[in-house]
Amino acid sequence: SHGLGALIREKQAAMDRAGRQRRDLMLIIQPGKGASYGDLVKILDEVLINQVHHYALADATPGEKARLLAKGIIF
């Protein structure tokens, strides 16, 4: 399965393999201009379902936006 939940679980499994605490995972959420309130609610649902204890909302930097645009991802 693809999506944010799968990505979070993948990162948590990597932390398990490295002997790190899942609780230390930090998720930075950078919604784009086209993101709706509903999109943000879905993301926060995944945070809750996957028990991510540390997360923050932030704007993408110009460099991050340029890299996404270069990959064809509209931000």
PDB file of N, CA, C and O in Angstrom:
ATOM      1  N   SER A   1       0.836  -1.184   0.000  1.00  0.00           N
ATOM      2  CA  SER A   1       0.000   0.000   0.000  1.00  0.00           C
ATOM      3  C   SER A   1       0.885   1.254   0.000  1.00  0.00           C
ATOM      4  O   SER A   1       1.916   1.304   0.670  1.00  0.00           O
ATOM      5  N   HIS A   2       0.460   2.252  -0.760  1.00  0.00           N
ATOM      6  CA  HIS A   2       1.216   3.498  -0.860  1.00  0.00           C
ATOM      7  C   HIS A   2       0.488   4.579  -0.091  1.00  0.00           C
ATOM      8  O   HIS A   2      -0.671   4.409   0.288  1.00  0.00           O
ATOM      9  N   GLY A   3       1.147   5.658   0.132  1.00  0.00           N
ATOM     10  CA  GLY A   3       0.524   6.776   0.823  1.00  0.00           C
ATOM     11  C   GLY A   3       1.278   7.126   2.083  1.00  0.00           C
ATOM     12  O   GLY A   3       2.284   6.508   2.429  1.00  0.00           O
ATOM     13  N   LEU A   4       0.770   8.124   2.749  1.00  0.00           N
ATOM     14  CA  LEU A   4       1.447   8.639   3.933  1.00  0.00           C
ATOM     15  C   LEU A   4       1.534   7.592   5.041  1.00  0.00           C
ATOM     16  O   LEU A   4       2.583   7.449   5.667  1.00  0.00           O
ATOM     17  N   GLY A   5       0.455   6.864   5.291  1.00  0.00           N
ATOM     18  CA  GLY A   5       0.473   5.854   6.346  1.00  0.00           C
ATOM     19  C   GLY A   5       1.551   4.815   6.099  1.00  0.00           C
ATOM     20  O   GLY A   5       2.270   4.431   7.021  1.00  0.00           O
ATOM     21  N   ALA A   6       1.666   4.354   4.847  1.00  0.00           N
ATOM     22  CA  ALA A   6       2.695   3.363   4.503  1.00  0.00           C
ATOM     23  C   ALA A   6       4.091   3.948   4.693  1.00  0.00           C
ATOM     24  O   ALA A   6       4.992   3.259   5.170  1.00  0.00           O
ATOM     25  N   LEU A   7       4.273   5.205   4.327  1.00  0.00           N
ATOM     26  CA  LEU A   7       5.571   5.854   4.490  1.00  0.00           C
ATOM     27  C   LEU A   7       5.939   5.976   5.972  1.00  0.00           C
ATOM     28  O   LEU A   7       7.082   5.726   6.353  1.00  0.00           O
ATOM     29  N   ILE A   8       4.982   6.355   6.790  1.00  0.00           N
ATOM     30  CA  ILE A   8       5.232   6.465   8.230  1.00  0.00           C
ATOM     31  C   ILE A   8       5.630   5.101   8.795  1.00  0.00           C
ATOM     32  O   ILE A   8       6.596   4.997   9.550  1.00  0.00           O
ATOM     33  N   ARG A   9       4.884   4.052   8.426  1.00  0.00           N
ATOM     34  CA  ARG A   9       5.196   2.712   8.931  1.00  0.00           C
ATOM     35  C   ARG A   9       6.562   2.232   8.455  1.00  0.00           C
ATOM     36  O   ARG A   9       7.266   1.531   9.181  1.00  0.00           O
ATOM     37  N   GLU A  10       6.934   2.609   7.238  1.00  0.00           N
ATOM     38  CA  GLU A  10       8.258   2.269   6.706  1.00  0.00           C
ATOM     39  C   GLU A  10       9.357   2.938   7.537  1.00  0.00           C
ATOM     40  O   GLU A  10      10.354   2.303   7.879  1.00  0.00           O
ATOM     41  N   LYS A  11       9.173   4.210   7.854  1.00  0.00           N
ATOM     42  CA  LYS A  11      10.152   4.941   8.666  1.00  0.00           C
ATOM     43  C   LYS A  11      10.209   4.370  10.085  1.00  0.00           C
ATOM     44  O   LYS A  11      11.291   4.257  10.662  1.00  0.00           O
ATOM     45  N   GLN A  12       9.055   4.011  10.648  1.00  0.00           N
ATOM     46  CA  GLN A  12       9.032   3.422  11.984  1.00  0.00           C
ATOM     47  C   GLN A  12       9.779   2.081  11.990  1.00  0.00           C
ATOM     48  O   GLN A  12      10.524   1.791  12.926  1.00  0.00           O
ATOM     49  N   ALA A  13       9.580   1.268  10.953  1.00  0.00           N
ATOM     50  CA  ALA A  13      10.275  -0.016  10.862  1.00  0.00           C
ATOM     51  C   ALA A  13      11.784   0.195  10.757  1.00  0.00           C
ATOM     52  O   ALA A  13      12.562  -0.553  11.347  1.00  0.00           O
ATOM     53  N   ALA A  14      12.196   1.221  10.001  1.00  0.00           N
ATOM     54  CA  ALA A  14      13.630   1.531   9.882  1.00  0.00           C
ATOM     55  C   ALA A  14      14.197   1.940  11.234  1.00  0.00           C
ATOM     56  O   ALA A  14      15.327   1.588  11.572  1.00  0.00           O
ATOM     57  N   MET A  15      13.416   2.677  12.002  1.00  0.00           N
ATOM     58  CA  MET A  15      13.870   3.065  13.337  1.00  0.00           C
ATOM     59  C   MET A  15      13.987   1.836  14.240  1.00  0.00           C
ATOM     60  O   MET A  15      14.923   1.728  15.034  1.00  0.00           O
ATOM     61  N   ASP A  16      13.033   0.914  14.114  1.00  0.00           N
ATOM     62  CA  ASP A  16      13.097  -0.333  14.885  1.00  0.00           C
ATOM     63  C   ASP A  16      14.387  -1.084  14.565  1.00  0.00           C
ATOM     64  O   ASP A  16      15.088  -1.546  15.465  1.00  0.00           O
ATOM     65  N   ARG A  17      14.690  -1.199  13.268  1.00  0.00           N
ATOM     66  CA  ARG A  17      15.889  -1.930  12.843  1.00  0.00           C
ATOM     67  C   ARG A  17      17.160  -1.260  13.350  1.00  0.00           C
ATOM     68  O   ARG A  17      18.152  -1.934  13.627  1.00  0.00           O
ATOM     69  N   ALA A  18      17.133   0.054  13.472  1.00  0.00           N
ATOM     70  CA  ALA A  18      18.306   0.806  13.929  1.00  0.00           C
ATOM     71  C   ALA A  18      18.387   0.882  15.457  1.00  0.00           C
ATOM     72  O   ALA A  18      19.314   1.478  16.006  1.00  0.00           O
ATOM     73  N   GLY A  19      17.410   0.274  16.139  1.00  0.00           N
ATOM     74  CA  GLY A  19      17.415   0.300  17.592  1.00  0.00           C
ATOM     75  C   GLY A  19      16.981   1.630  18.183  1.00  0.00           C
ATOM     76  O   GLY A  19      17.278   1.928  19.340  1.00  0.00           O
ATOM     77  N   ARG A  20      16.281   2.428  17.391  1.00  0.00           N
ATOM     78  CA  ARG A  20      15.803   3.741  17.862  1.00  0.00           C
ATOM     79  C   ARG A  20      14.355   3.624  18.306  1.00  0.00           C
ATOM     80  O   ARG A  20      13.643   2.704  17.903  1.00  0.00           O
ATOM     81  N   GLN A  21      13.934   4.544  19.121  1.00  0.00           N
ATOM     82  CA  GLN A  21      12.558   4.565  19.610  1.00  0.00           C
ATOM     83  C   GLN A  21      11.634   5.189  18.561  1.00  0.00           C
ATOM     84  O   GLN A  21      11.917   6.276  18.057  1.00  0.00           O
ATOM     85  N   ARG A  22      10.545   4.516  18.232  1.00  0.00           N
ATOM     86  CA  ARG A  22       9.566   5.073  17.290  1.00  0.00           C
ATOM     87  C   ARG A  22       9.075   6.433  17.760  1.00  0.00           C
ATOM     88  O   ARG A  22       8.748   7.305  16.955  1.00  0.00           O
ATOM     89  N   ARG A  23       9.031   6.597  19.058  1.00  0.00           N
ATOM     90  CA  ARG A  23       8.550   7.844  19.655  1.00  0.00           C
ATOM     91  C   ARG A  23       9.384   9.051  19.207  1.00  0.00           C
ATOM     92  O   ARG A  23       8.911  10.187  19.258  1.00  0.00           O
ATOM     93  N   ASP A  24      10.623   8.803  18.768  1.00  0.00           N
ATOM     94  CA  ASP A  24      11.511   9.884  18.348  1.00  0.00           C
ATOM     95  C   ASP A  24      11.257  10.360  16.917  1.00  0.00           C
ATOM     96  O   ASP A  24      11.843  11.354  16.488  1.00  0.00           O
ATOM     97  N   LEU A  25      10.389   9.663  16.171  1.00  0.00           N
ATOM     98  CA  LEU A  25      10.097  10.057  14.790  1.00  0.00           C
ATOM     99  C   LEU A  25       9.485  11.456  14.774  1.00  0.00           C
ATOM    100  O   LEU A  25       8.547  11.736  15.519  1.00  0.00           O
ATOM    101  N   MET A  26      10.015  12.325  13.928  1.00  0.00           N
ATOM    102  CA  MET A  26       9.488  13.689  13.780  1.00  0.00           C
ATOM    103  C   MET A  26       8.978  13.844  12.357  1.00  0.00           C
ATOM    104  O   MET A  26       9.738  13.670  11.404  1.00  0.00           O
ATOM    105  N   LEU A  27       7.713  14.167  12.202  1.00  0.00           N
ATOM    106  CA  LEU A  27       7.087  14.349  10.902  1.00  0.00           C
ATOM    107  C   LEU A  27       6.878  15.839  10.673  1.00  0.00           C
ATOM    108  O   LEU A  27       6.255  16.515  11.492  1.00  0.00           O
ATOM    109  N   ILE A  28       7.392  16.345   9.571  1.00  0.00           N
ATOM    110  CA  ILE A  28       7.182  17.745   9.212  1.00  0.00           C
ATOM    111  C   ILE A  28       6.192  17.771   8.056  1.00  0.00           C
ATOM    112  O   ILE A  28       6.461  17.223   6.987  1.00  0.00           O
ATOM    113  N   ILE A  29       5.070  18.395   8.269  1.00  0.00           N
ATOM    114  CA  ILE A  29       3.985  18.461   7.291  1.00  0.00           C
ATOM    115  C   ILE A  29       4.080  19.806   6.589  1.00  0.00           C
ATOM    116  O   ILE A  29       4.029  20.857   7.227  1.00  0.00           O
ATOM    117  N   GLN A  30       4.221  19.762   5.248  1.00  0.00           N
ATOM    118  CA  GLN A  30       4.358  20.989   4.468  1.00  0.00           C
ATOM    119  C   GLN A  30       3.270  21.024   3.396  1.00  0.00           C
ATOM    120  O   GLN A  30       3.525  20.679   2.242  1.00  0.00           O
ATOM    121  N   PRO A  31       2.061  21.440   3.773  1.00  0.00           N
ATOM    122  CA  PRO A  31       0.979  21.472   2.785  1.00  0.00           C
ATOM    123  C   PRO A  31       1.234  22.540   1.715  1.00  0.00           C
ATOM    124  O   PRO A  31       1.712  23.635   2.008  1.00  0.00           O
ATOM    125  N   GLY A  32       0.905  22.194   0.490  1.00  0.00           N
ATOM    126  CA  GLY A  32       1.047  23.149  -0.605  1.00  0.00           C
ATOM    127  C   GLY A  32      -0.128  24.104  -0.659  1.00  0.00           C
ATOM    128  O   GLY A  32      -1.085  23.973   0.104  1.00  0.00           O
ATOM    129  N   LYS A  33      -0.050  25.067  -1.567  1.00  0.00           N
ATOM    130  CA  LYS A  33      -1.105  26.079  -1.690  1.00  0.00           C
ATOM    131  C   LYS A  33      -2.460  25.456  -2.015  1.00  0.00           C
ATOM    132  O   LYS A  33      -3.501  25.963  -1.597  1.00  0.00           O
ATOM    133  N   GLY A  34      -2.438  24.356  -2.764  1.00  0.00           N
ATOM    134  CA  GLY A  34      -3.690  23.709  -3.170  1.00  0.00           C
ATOM    135  C   GLY A  34      -4.263  22.767  -2.137  1.00  0.00           C
ATOM    136  O   GLY A  34      -5.321  22.180  -2.362  1.00  0.00           O
ATOM    137  N   ALA A  35      -3.591  22.607  -1.006  1.00  0.00           N
ATOM    138  CA  ALA A  35      -4.080  21.692   0.026  1.00  0.00           C
ATOM    139  C   ALA A  35      -5.328  22.266   0.690  1.00  0.00           C
ATOM    140  O   ALA A  35      -5.389  23.452   1.012  1.00  0.00           O
ATOM    141  N   SER A  36      -6.300  21.416   0.884  1.00  0.00           N
ATOM    142  CA  SER A  36      -7.540  21.848   1.532  1.00  0.00           C
ATOM    143  C   SER A  36      -7.512  21.496   3.014  1.00  0.00           C
ATOM    144  O   SER A  36      -6.633  20.774   3.485  1.00  0.00           O
ATOM    145  N   TYR A  37      -8.470  22.011   3.716  1.00  0.00           N
ATOM    146  CA  TYR A  37      -8.618  21.669   5.131  1.00  0.00           C
ATOM    147  C   TYR A  37      -8.809  20.162   5.267  1.00  0.00           C
ATOM    148  O   TYR A  37      -8.252  19.541   6.172  1.00  0.00           O
ATOM    149  N   GLY A  38      -9.598  19.574   4.366  1.00  0.00           N
ATOM    150  CA  GLY A  38      -9.839  18.133   4.380  1.00  0.00           C
ATOM    151  C   GLY A  38      -8.554  17.344   4.187  1.00  0.00           C
ATOM    152  O   GLY A  38      -8.364  16.301   4.813  1.00  0.00           O
ATOM    153  N   ASP A  39      -7.662  17.840   3.315  1.00  0.00           N
ATOM    154  CA  ASP A  39      -6.361  17.174   3.118  1.00  0.00           C
ATOM    155  C   ASP A  39      -5.578  17.150   4.419  1.00  0.00           C
ATOM    156  O   ASP A  39      -4.988  16.131   4.779  1.00  0.00           O
ATOM    157  N   LEU A  40      -5.575  18.257   5.114  1.00  0.00           N
ATOM    158  CA  LEU A  40      -4.839  18.348   6.373  1.00  0.00           C
ATOM    159  C   LEU A  40      -5.442  17.423   7.432  1.00  0.00           C
ATOM    160  O   LEU A  40      -4.714  16.806   8.211  1.00  0.00           O
ATOM    161  N   VAL A  41      -6.765  17.330   7.457  1.00  0.00           N
ATOM    162  CA  VAL A  41      -7.435  16.425   8.402  1.00  0.00           C
ATOM    163  C   VAL A  41      -7.026  14.975   8.113  1.00  0.00           C
ATOM    164  O   VAL A  41      -6.775  14.207   9.043  1.00  0.00           O
ATOM    165  N   LYS A  42      -6.957  14.599   6.832  1.00  0.00           N
ATOM    166  CA  LYS A  42      -6.542  13.233   6.476  1.00  0.00           C
ATOM    167  C   LYS A  42      -5.114  12.954   6.931  1.00  0.00           C
ATOM    168  O   LYS A  42      -4.813  11.865   7.420  1.00  0.00           O
ATOM    169  N   ILE A  43      -4.241  13.934   6.769  1.00  0.00           N
ATOM    170  CA  ILE A  43      -2.852  13.778   7.206  1.00  0.00           C
ATOM    171  C   ILE A  43      -2.800  13.617   8.722  1.00  0.00           C
ATOM    172  O   ILE A  43      -2.098  12.742   9.230  1.00  0.00           O
ATOM    173  N   LEU A  44      -3.526  14.443   9.432  1.00  0.00           N
ATOM    174  CA  LEU A  44      -3.522  14.362  10.892  1.00  0.00           C
ATOM    175  C   LEU A  44      -4.145  13.049  11.374  1.00  0.00           C
ATOM    176  O   LEU A  44      -3.754  12.525  12.417  1.00  0.00           O
ATOM    177  N   ASP A  45      -5.110  12.518  10.622  1.00  0.00           N
ATOM    178  CA  ASP A  45      -5.658  11.190  10.933  1.00  0.00           C
ATOM    179  C   ASP A  45      -4.561  10.130  10.855  1.00  0.00           C
ATOM    180  O   ASP A  45      -4.469   9.267  11.728  1.00  0.00           O
ATOM    181  N   GLU A  46      -3.732  10.191   9.816  1.00  0.00           N
ATOM    182  CA  GLU A  46      -2.628   9.234   9.681  1.00  0.00           C
ATOM    183  C   GLU A  46      -1.624   9.386  10.815  1.00  0.00           C
ATOM    184  O   GLU A  46      -1.072   8.399  11.300  1.00  0.00           O
ATOM    185  N   VAL A  47      -1.391  10.621  11.234  1.00  0.00           N
ATOM    186  CA  VAL A  47      -0.493  10.881  12.370  1.00  0.00           C
ATOM    187  C   VAL A  47      -1.042  10.175  13.612  1.00  0.00           C
ATOM    188  O   VAL A  47      -0.293   9.519  14.335  1.00  0.00           O
ATOM    189  N   LEU A  48      -2.328  10.307  13.856  1.00  0.00           N
ATOM    190  CA  LEU A  48      -2.969   9.697  15.018  1.00  0.00           C
ATOM    191  C   LEU A  48      -2.980   8.168  14.903  1.00  0.00           C
ATOM    192  O   LEU A  48      -2.603   7.474  15.848  1.00  0.00           O
ATOM    193  N   ILE A  49      -3.409   7.646  13.758  1.00  0.00           N
ATOM    194  CA  ILE A  49      -3.493   6.196  13.552  1.00  0.00           C
ATOM    195  C   ILE A  49      -2.141   5.532  13.754  1.00  0.00           C
ATOM    196  O   ILE A  49      -2.056   4.455  14.344  1.00  0.00           O
ATOM    197  N   ASN A  50      -1.092   6.169  13.269  1.00  0.00           N
ATOM    198  CA  ASN A  50       0.248   5.579  13.323  1.00  0.00           C
ATOM    199  C   ASN A  50       1.047   6.011  14.548  1.00  0.00           C
ATOM    200  O   ASN A  50       2.242   5.733  14.646  1.00  0.00           O
ATOM    201  N   GLN A  51       0.394   6.679  15.465  1.00  0.00           N
ATOM    202  CA  GLN A  51       0.978   7.074  16.739  1.00  0.00           C
ATOM    203  C   GLN A  51       2.292   7.853  16.583  1.00  0.00           C
ATOM    204  O   GLN A  51       3.299   7.546  17.221  1.00  0.00           O
ATOM    205  N   VAL A  52       2.247   8.865  15.716  1.00  0.00           N
ATOM    206  CA  VAL A  52       3.395   9.764  15.561  1.00  0.00           C
ATOM    207  C   VAL A  52       3.258  10.820  16.657  1.00  0.00           C
ATOM    208  O   VAL A  52       2.287  11.577  16.675  1.00  0.00           O
ATOM    209  N   HIS A  53       4.222  10.871  17.564  1.00  0.00           N
ATOM    210  CA  HIS A  53       4.116  11.743  18.730  1.00  0.00           C
ATOM    211  C   HIS A  53       4.648  13.157  18.485  1.00  0.00           C
ATOM    212  O   HIS A  53       4.297  14.090  19.207  1.00  0.00           O
ATOM    213  N   HIS A  54       5.497  13.310  17.464  1.00  0.00           N
ATOM    214  CA  HIS A  54       6.096  14.626  17.194  1.00  0.00           C
ATOM    215  C   HIS A  54       5.848  14.998  15.734  1.00  0.00           C
ATOM    216  O   HIS A  54       6.263  14.286  14.820  1.00  0.00           O
ATOM    217  N   TYR A  55       5.177  16.105  15.536  1.00  0.00           N
ATOM    218  CA  TYR A  55       4.943  16.587  14.172  1.00  0.00           C
ATOM    219  C   TYR A  55       4.801  18.101  14.205  1.00  0.00           C
ATOM    220  O   TYR A  55       4.496  18.697  15.238  1.00  0.00           O
ATOM    221  N   ALA A  56       5.029  18.701  13.049  1.00  0.00           N
ATOM    222  CA  ALA A  56       4.917  20.157  12.946  1.00  0.00           C
ATOM    223  C   ALA A  56       4.420  20.526  11.560  1.00  0.00           C
ATOM    224  O   ALA A  56       4.663  19.805  10.592  1.00  0.00           O
ATOM    225  N   LEU A  57       3.735  21.631  11.470  1.00  0.00           N
ATOM    226  CA  LEU A  57       3.333  22.207  10.183  1.00  0.00           C
ATOM    227  C   LEU A  57       4.344  23.271   9.819  1.00  0.00           C
ATOM    228  O   LEU A  57       4.731  24.081  10.662  1.00  0.00           O
ATOM    229  N   ALA A  58       4.773  23.275   8.572  1.00  0.00           N
ATOM    230  CA  ALA A  58       5.768  24.259   8.136  1.00  0.00           C
ATOM    231  C   ALA A  58       5.580  24.554   6.661  1.00  0.00           C
ATOM    232  O   ALA A  58       5.039  23.740   5.913  1.00  0.00           O
ATOM    233  N   ASP A  59       6.034  25.726   6.254  1.00  0.00           N
ATOM    234  CA  ASP A  59       6.064  26.076   4.833  1.00  0.00           C
ATOM    235  C   ASP A  59       7.290  25.432   4.202  1.00  0.00           C
ATOM    236  O   ASP A  59       8.334  25.310   4.843  1.00  0.00           O
ATOM    237  N   ALA A  60       7.161  25.026   2.958  1.00  0.00           N
ATOM    238  CA  ALA A  60       8.313  24.500   2.226  1.00  0.00           C
ATOM    239  C   ALA A  60       9.249  25.662   1.898  1.00  0.00           C
ATOM    240  O   ALA A  60       8.810  26.780   1.627  1.00  0.00           O
ATOM    241  N   THR A  61      10.536  25.372   1.928  1.00  0.00           N
ATOM    242  CA  THR A  61      11.515  26.405   1.561  1.00  0.00           C
ATOM    243  C   THR A  61      11.503  26.569   0.048  1.00  0.00           C
ATOM    244  O   THR A  61      11.022  25.681  -0.655  1.00  0.00           O
ATOM    245  N   PRO A  62      12.018  27.679  -0.473  1.00  0.00           N
ATOM    246  CA  PRO A  62      12.094  27.841  -1.931  1.00  0.00           C
ATOM    247  C   PRO A  62      12.868  26.695  -2.600  1.00  0.00           C
ATOM    248  O   PRO A  62      12.497  26.253  -3.687  1.00  0.00           O
ATOM    249  N   GLY A  63      13.930  26.219  -1.962  1.00  0.00           N
ATOM    250  CA  GLY A  63      14.706  25.119  -2.524  1.00  0.00           C
ATOM    251  C   GLY A  63      13.897  23.830  -2.611  1.00  0.00           C
ATOM    252  O   GLY A  63      13.977  23.105  -3.602  1.00  0.00           O
ATOM    253  N   GLU A  64      13.115  23.548  -1.564  1.00  0.00           N
ATOM    254  CA  GLU A  64      12.261  22.353  -1.568  1.00  0.00           C
ATOM    255  C   GLU A  64      11.204  22.463  -2.654  1.00  0.00           C
ATOM    256  O   GLU A  64      10.929  21.491  -3.357  1.00  0.00           O
ATOM    257  N   LYS A  65      10.611  23.640  -2.792  1.00  0.00           N
ATOM    258  CA  LYS A  65       9.604  23.851  -3.832  1.00  0.00           C
ATOM    259  C   LYS A  65      10.209  23.654  -5.214  1.00  0.00           C
ATOM    260  O   LYS A  65       9.578  23.048  -6.080  1.00  0.00           O
ATOM    261  N   ALA A  66      11.422  24.156  -5.438  1.00  0.00           N
ATOM    262  CA  ALA A  66      12.089  24.016  -6.737  1.00  0.00           C
ATOM    263  C   ALA A  66      12.355  22.549  -7.046  1.00  0.00           C
ATOM    264  O   ALA A  66      12.162  22.117  -8.182  1.00  0.00           O
ATOM    265  N   ARG A  67      12.797  21.771  -6.053  1.00  0.00           N
ATOM    266  CA  ARG A  67      13.054  20.339  -6.270  1.00  0.00           C
ATOM    267  C   ARG A  67      11.772  19.604  -6.624  1.00  0.00           C
ATOM    268  O   ARG A  67      11.778  18.731  -7.492  1.00  0.00           O
ATOM    269  N   LEU A  68      10.671  19.948  -5.959  1.00  0.00           N
ATOM    270  CA  LEU A  68       9.398  19.300  -6.268  1.00  0.00           C
ATOM    271  C   LEU A  68       8.931  19.669  -7.666  1.00  0.00           C
ATOM    272  O   LEU A  68       8.460  18.810  -8.411  1.00  0.00           O
ATOM    273  N   LEU A  69       9.058  20.929  -8.024  1.00  0.00           N
ATOM    274  CA  LEU A  69       8.648  21.356  -9.363  1.00  0.00           C
ATOM    275  C   LEU A  69       9.478  20.668 -10.423  1.00  0.00           C
ATOM    276  O   LEU A  69       8.956  20.309 -11.478  1.00  0.00           O
ATOM    277  N   ALA A  70      10.775  20.475 -10.162  1.00  0.00           N
ATOM    278  CA  ALA A  70      11.661  19.793 -11.111  1.00  0.00           C
ATOM    279  C   ALA A  70      11.230  18.343 -11.315  1.00  0.00           C
ATOM    280  O   ALA A  70      11.469  17.764 -12.376  1.00  0.00           O
ATOM    281  N   LYS A  71      10.603  17.763 -10.312  1.00  0.00           N
ATOM    282  CA  LYS A  71      10.118  16.373 -10.400  1.00  0.00           C
ATOM    283  C   LYS A  71       8.708  16.309 -10.967  1.00  0.00           C
ATOM    284  O   LYS A  71       8.130  15.228 -11.084  1.00  0.00           O
ATOM    285  N   GLY A  72       8.152  17.467 -11.320  1.00  0.00           N
ATOM    286  CA  GLY A  72       6.809  17.509 -11.887  1.00  0.00           C
ATOM    287  C   GLY A  72       5.703  17.535 -10.840  1.00  0.00           C
ATOM    288  O   GLY A  72       4.532  17.329 -11.158  1.00  0.00           O
ATOM    289  N   ILE A  73       6.077  17.787  -9.602  1.00  0.00           N
ATOM    290  CA  ILE A  73       5.096  17.864  -8.523  1.00  0.00           C
ATOM    291  C   ILE A  73       4.762  19.326  -8.302  1.00  0.00           C
ATOM    292  O   ILE A  73       5.627  20.121  -7.933  1.00  0.00           O
ATOM    293  N   ILE A  74       3.510  19.676  -8.527  1.00  0.00           N
ATOM    294  CA  ILE A  74       3.083  21.065  -8.358  1.00  0.00           C
ATOM    295  C   ILE A  74       2.867  21.320  -6.887  1.00  0.00           C
ATOM    296  O   ILE A  74       2.140  20.580  -6.226  1.00  0.00           O
ATOM    297  N   PHE A  75       3.487  22.354  -6.371  1.00  0.00           N
ATOM    298  CA  PHE A  75       3.421  22.647  -4.944  1.00  0.00           C
ATOM    299  C   PHE A  75       2.633  23.866  -4.697  1.00  0.00           C
ATOM    300  O   PHE A  75       2.468  24.271  -3.546  1.00  0.00           O
TER     301      PHE A  75
END
